[in-house]
Amino acid sequence: MGNGSDHLHGGMELGYARVSTTKQSLDRQLDALAAAGIGDERIYVDKKTGTSVDRDGLNQLLAYARRGDTIVVHTLDRIGRNLREVLNLVHDLAEKGIGVRSLADPLPINTADEGMGRIAFLLLALFAEMERTFTTERAAHARAVADAGGRRIGRPVAHSEDKIEYARLLKAEGNSLGVIAAKTGIPKTSLHRYLATDSVGEQA
């Protein structure tokens, strides 16, 4: 695998492979890179170890790559954990004159190519921006609907100590959780937690 030896001039194809779970295998990615003519000494690897994904391979690759080089991956999602991360990395590499090429995406991508590969990458960037916009709009719409209905979106405000104390008093008087919830405005799920230390558990 890649040894990180210095090279002064670009124009080299460098392979990268990554698995994000212990059940995944690198073999398919490595076979594809080998079939593309990339030797083991020019392939960098990251794999799942324990509870995290080791990214040393990618860091070494990025430190080694020079202007004119091309990073080759099986599919573009191997170089990032989400689309935004992939696009940011590819953009940063492009500014350094380093291309990225994928082998097995539905439309193979080569960011150094002015043809279809470049168009495919630009489409990915467009889709990512559209998804960001849609997510923002959905959140704004949900808040508007909630405001119109008098509800809040997000973490509920903690119940006051006075209400909790009142709930304990009502329980001590023998009231059911349903009655206590109606009188205090505290949901039953929260009442279970607040009253958990009491010796008698009442059900509605």
Disulfide bonds with the S-S distance in Angstrom:
none
